[in-house]
């Protein structure tokens, strides 16, 4: 949990630097997310902190407090937030991050295993909200489309995000992907190290650097990622990645 907290704090500091001095007109520039401007991304990050704080309150009180009333209300909130000024958006980001940090700090030790429901309807221990926040910050910093790249994501976070994607594909969709790193003697597969491979069906094995694999898996590009056979030989470029979240 300490590593996750450090990644979340570093991610917030990095995100705050990226939004500190943009030209106000750039707020309406295109992000890397379809139909979202940079202002949408900043608003989302602010409201994401608020939503996670609701889950922490749920864990503290035992009274259900969902992240969002509905997917529609989440989208409407972000759309409205995207109309705020640069000053207001920056204040939203920093204020809600501070409130989430305070909520984590004040949560009693015996409540960290309490389970709440995430936005996808899955029950998770409240401790997982720290990693969820770190992941949001590092990935959406790239989506601002104003300088940050996948290479800026710390290696422990990049590796864990890649693992998250592969596991989600296998559990949710039955889509089994094994990833072989070319810049480290490491393989990634659904469920992590020591997990057995799929009992049936096709297994897609891809290869590339951690940066390229993460870029591909999260739908942010596909350069440098190839399909390999059981002998490790390249047999073609990687297909488009499945939807993750």
C-alpha positions as CSV (number, residue, x, y, z in Angstrom):
1,X,0.0,0.0,0.0
2,X,2.9,2.3,0.7
3,X,4.2,1.9,-2.9
4,X,0.7,2.6,-4.3
5,X,0.4,5.8,-2.1
6,X,3.8,7.0,-3.4
7,X,2.8,6.4,-7.0
8,X,-0.5,8.3,-6.4
9,X,1.2,11.2,-4.8
10,X,3.9,11.4,-7.5
11,X,1.2,11.0,-10.2
12,X,-0.7,13.9,-8.7
13,X,2.4,16.1,-8.6
14,X,3.2,15.3,-12.2
15,X,-0.4,16.0,-13.4
16,X,-0.5,19.3,-11.5
17,X,2.7,20.4,-13.3
18,X,1.2,19.6,-16.6
19,X,-1.9,21.8,-16.0
20,X,-0.2,24.6,-14.2
21,X,0.6,27.0,-17.0
22,X,-1.3,26.1,-20.2
23,X,-2.6,28.8,-22.5
24,X,-6.3,29.0,-21.5
25,X,-7.2,28.5,-25.2
26,X,-5.3,25.2,-25.1
27,X,-7.9,23.8,-22.6
28,X,-10.2,23.3,-25.5
29,X,-7.6,21.6,-27.6
30,X,-8.0,17.9,-28.4
31,X,-6.9,15.4,-25.9
32,X,-6.0,11.8,-26.9
33,X,-9.5,10.6,-25.8
34,X,-12.3,10.7,-28.4
35,X,-14.6,13.7,-28.0
36,X,-12.8,15.0,-25.0
37,X,-10.8,18.2,-24.7
38,X,-8.0,18.8,-22.3
39,X,-10.5,20.5,-20.0
40,X,-12.5,17.3,-20.0
41,X,-9.5,15.3,-18.9
42,X,-8.7,17.7,-16.1
43,X,-12.3,17.8,-14.9
44,X,-12.4,14.0,-14.9
45,X,-9.3,13.8,-12.8
46,X,-10.8,16.2,-10.2
47,X,-14.1,14.4,-10.1
48,X,-12.5,11.0,-10.0
49,X,-10.8,12.0,-6.7
50,X,-14.2,13.1,-5.4
51,X,-15.8,9.8,-6.5
52,X,-13.0,7.7,-4.8
53,X,-13.4,9.8,-1.6
54,X,-17.1,8.7,-1.6
55,X,-15.9,5.1,-1.5
56,X,-13.6,5.8,1.4
57,X,-16.5,7.3,3.2
58,X,-18.5,4.2,2.5
59,X,-15.7,2.1,4.0
60,X,-15.5,4.3,7.1
61,X,-19.2,4.5,7.8
62,X,-20.5,1.2,6.4
63,X,-23.2,3.2,4.5
64,X,-23.2,2.6,0.8
65,X,-22.0,5.6,-1.1
66,X,-21.3,4.8,-4.8
67,X,-18.7,6.5,-7.0
68,X,-21.4,7.8,-9.3
69,X,-25.2,7.8,-9.4
70,X,-25.1,6.5,-13.0
71,X,-22.8,6.5,-16.1
72,X,-24.9,9.3,-17.4
73,X,-24.5,11.5,-14.3
74,X,-20.7,10.9,-14.5
75,X,-20.6,12.0,-18.1
76,X,-22.8,15.1,-17.4
77,X,-20.6,16.1,-14.5
78,X,-17.4,16.0,-16.7
79,X,-19.1,17.9,-19.5
80,X,-20.1,20.6,-17.1
81,X,-16.7,20.7,-15.5
82,X,-15.0,21.1,-18.9
83,X,-16.6,24.6,-19.2
84,X,-14.7,25.9,-16.1
85,X,-11.9,28.3,-16.4
86,X,-8.3,27.2,-16.2
87,X,-8.0,28.6,-12.7
88,X,-11.2,26.8,-11.6
89,X,-10.1,23.5,-13.1
90,X,-6.7,23.6,-11.5
91,X,-8.3,24.4,-8.2
92,X,-10.7,21.5,-8.6
93,X,-7.9,19.1,-9.3
94,X,-5.8,20.1,-6.3
95,X,-8.7,20.5,-3.9
96,X,-10.3,17.1,-4.6
97,X,-6.9,15.4,-4.5
98,X,-6.3,16.9,-1.1
99,X,-9.7,15.8,0.2
100,X,-9.0,12.3,-1.0
101,X,-5.7,12.2,0.6
102,X,-7.3,13.4,3.9
103,X,-9.9,10.7,3.6
104,X,-7.2,8.0,3.2
105,X,-5.3,9.4,6.1
106,X,-8.3,9.4,8.5
107,X,-9.5,5.9,7.6
108,X,-8.9,3.6,10.6
109,X,-6.5,0.7,10.0
110,X,-9.2,-1.9,10.5
111,X,-11.3,-0.5,7.7
112,X,-8.8,-0.9,4.9
113,X,-10.0,-4.4,4.0
114,X,-13.7,-3.3,3.9
115,X,-15.2,-4.0,0.4
116,X,-16.9,-1.4,-1.7
117,X,-18.2,-1.5,-5.3
118,X,-16.2,0.2,-8.0
119,X,-17.7,1.9,-11.1
120,X,-17.8,-1.4,-13.0
121,X,-19.8,-3.1,-10.2
122,X,-16.9,-5.2,-8.9
123,X,-16.4,-5.5,-5.1
124,X,-12.9,-4.4,-4.1
125,X,-11.1,-3.7,-0.8
126,X,-11.0,0.0,-0.2
127,X,-7.2,-0.2,-0.2
128,X,-7.4,-0.7,-4.0
129,X,-8.6,2.8,-4.4
130,X,-5.1,4.1,-3.9
131,X,-3.8,2.1,-6.9
132,X,-6.9,3.1,-8.9
133,X,-6.1,6.7,-8.3
134,X,-2.4,6.3,-9.3
135,X,-3.4,4.5,-12.5
136,X,-5.8,7.2,-13.5
137,X,-3.3,10.0,-12.9
138,X,-0.4,8.5,-14.8
139,X,-2.5,7.4,-17.8
140,X,-4.6,10.6,-18.1
141,X,-1.5,12.7,-17.9
142,X,-0.6,11.3,-21.3
143,X,-4.2,11.9,-22.6
144,X,-3.7,15.7,-21.9
145,X,-1.7,15.6,-25.1
146,X,0.6,18.4,-24.0
147,X,4.0,16.7,-23.4
148,X,3.7,13.6,-21.2
149,X,4.4,10.2,-22.7
150,X,4.1,6.6,-21.6
151,X,7.8,6.7,-20.9
152,X,7.1,9.1,-18.0
153,X,5.2,6.4,-16.1
154,X,7.3,4.8,-13.4
155,X,8.3,1.3,-14.2
156,X,6.4,-0.3,-11.3
157,X,3.2,1.5,-12.3
158,X,3.7,0.6,-16.0
159,X,4.2,-3.1,-15.3
160,X,1.2,-3.2,-13.0
161,X,-1.1,-1.4,-15.5
162,X,-0.1,-3.9,-18.2
163,X,-0.8,-6.7,-15.8
164,X,-4.2,-5.2,-15.0
165,X,-5.1,-5.0,-18.6
166,X,-4.2,-8.6,-19.4
167,X,-6.1,-9.9,-16.4
168,X,-9.2,-7.9,-17.2
169,X,-9.2,-9.2,-20.7
170,X,-9.0,-12.8,-19.5
171,X,-11.5,-12.5,-16.7
172,X,-14.1,-10.4,-18.4
173,X,-13.8,-11.5,-22.0
174,X,-12.0,-14.8,-22.0
175,X,-9.3,-13.2,-24.2
176,X,-5.9,-14.6,-23.2
177,X,-2.8,-12.6,-24.1
178,X,0.7,-13.3,-23.0
179,X,3.2,-10.4,-23.3
180,X,6.9,-11.0,-23.6
181,X,9.2,-8.0,-22.9
182,X,12.2,-7.4,-25.1
183,X,13.9,-5.0,-22.7
184,X,13.7,-7.3,-19.7
185,X,13.6,-11.1,-19.0
186,X,10.0,-10.9,-18.0
187,X,6.7,-12.3,-19.3
188,X,3.3,-11.0,-18.4
189,X,0.1,-13.2,-18.4
190,X,-3.4,-12.9,-16.9
191,X,-3.3,-13.4,-13.2
192,X,0.4,-12.7,-12.8
193,X,3.4,-15.0,-12.4
194,X,2.8,-18.6,-11.7
195,X,-0.6,-18.7,-13.3
196,X,-1.4,-21.5,-15.6
197,X,-2.2,-20.7,-19.2
198,X,-5.7,-20.9,-20.7
199,X,-7.1,-24.5,-20.8
200,X,-8.6,-24.0,-24.2
201,X,-9.0,-21.5,-27.0
202,X,-6.5,-19.3,-28.6
203,X,-3.5,-17.7,-26.8
204,X,-2.1,-14.5,-28.4
205,X,1.5,-13.9,-27.6
206,X,2.9,-10.5,-28.3
207,X,6.3,-9.0,-27.8
208,X,7.8,-5.5,-27.4
209,X,9.3,-3.1,-24.8
210,X,7.3,-2.4,-21.7
211,X,6.6,1.1,-23.0
212,X,5.4,-0.2,-26.3
213,X,3.3,-3.0,-24.8
214,X,1.6,-0.6,-22.4
215,X,0.9,1.9,-25.1
216,X,-0.7,-0.9,-27.2
217,X,-2.6,-2.6,-24.4
218,X,-4.2,0.7,-23.3
219,X,-5.3,1.6,-26.8
220,X,-2.8,4.5,-27.2
221,X,-0.8,3.1,-30.2
222,X,0.6,-0.1,-31.6
223,X,4.1,0.7,-32.8
224,X,6.8,-1.8,-31.9
225,X,4.5,-4.6,-30.8
226,X,4.5,-7.8,-32.7
227,X,2.9,-11.3,-32.5
228,X,5.3,-14.2,-31.9
229,X,4.9,-17.9,-32.1
230,X,5.8,-20.6,-29.5
231,X,9.4,-20.5,-30.7
232,X,9.7,-16.8,-30.2
233,X,9.7,-15.9,-33.9
234,X,7.9,-12.8,-35.1
235,X,4.9,-13.7,-37.3
236,X,3.4,-10.3,-37.8
237,X,2.3,-7.0,-36.3
238,X,0.0,-7.0,-33.3
239,X,-3.7,-6.6,-34.0
240,X,-5.7,-3.8,-32.5
241,X,-6.0,-4.2,-28.7
242,X,-9.2,-5.2,-27.1
243,X,-11.2,-2.6,-25.2
244,X,-9.9,-2.4,-21.6
245,X,-12.2,-0.1,-19.7
